[in-house]
Amino acid sequence: MNFYDTINIGNEEYREDFSPIDQNCDCYTCQSYTKAYLRHLLRTDEPLFLRLASIHNLRFYHKLMEILRG
């Protein structure tokens, strides 16, 4: 089962990537922001990046626990 892909949002390849972090994720971050914008926030040390990344990561772990519980 391939539940996730690891990405480094700071990489140059995401500079003009206007897709969400995860197409299948229903979190606020994935529904509202693109990889390009998140990369911009990270590169400019904008604190909003940390909040948006946390929202996505918490939803990821919540879904992971749902899968593990069956």
CORGICOR-V457507 format. One record per helix or strand of 3 or more residues. SS is the DSSP state (H for helix, E for strand). FROM is the first residue (numbers start at 1). TO is the last residue. If there is no record, write none. Layout:
BEGIN
ss->[SS | SS]
from->[FROM | FROM]
to->[TO | TO]
END
This chain:
BEGIN
ss->[H | H | H | H]
from->[12 | 28 | 35 | 47]
to->[14 | 32 | 43 | 69]
END
